[in-house]
Amino acid sequence: MAENKLAIAPDLVSDFVPCSHGDFERVRELLAEEPALVNACWDWGGGDWETGLGAAVHVGRVDIAMYLLDRGARIDIFAAAMLGKLDIVRAAINDNRFVAGVKSPHGIPLIVHARNGGAEAFGLTGSRARAESEIWYDFTADDGYIPIVFLFRYGKERPA
């Protein structure tokens, strides 16, 4: 039988998640104090739940995101997009095209996470043509869902 664990103190969570947007040193300190914070969520109100990883990825903090992932944070599609893990993003969207329209905490679209990662997050060390061909995603629907056509790297519609 699983043991009952005490909840993490809310003041630790309310400190950790905001720090994960950019205060790397404080993130390290808090995780040293309470390692379970790595997957803790904070509700900003109205069900706007955010983890430390979610905070780091929507502001493009690759360093903090990788640190959290290395310590057991659960990767999601937003982190995968920011970190350039295109196979993960492609698989999720190919499985369910509506995933492309899901918003992260604070209502931030997937494309913003991809842009925040920049060329380094995508591993775009090759040619521009190669990068463009690898990052296009086209989604169409016959059921009235607005087709999603975007380029992760440049955030614009693909030319005809």
Buried (B, 14 or more C-beta within 10 A) or exposed (E): EEEEEEEBEEEBBBBBBBBBBBBBEBBBEBBEEBEBBBBBEBBEEEEEEBBBBBBBBBBBBBEBBBBBBEBEBEBBBBBBBBBBBBEBBBEBBEEEBEBBEBEBBEEBBBBBBBBBBBEEBBBBEEEEEEBBEBBEBEBEEEEEEEEBBBBBBBEEEEEE
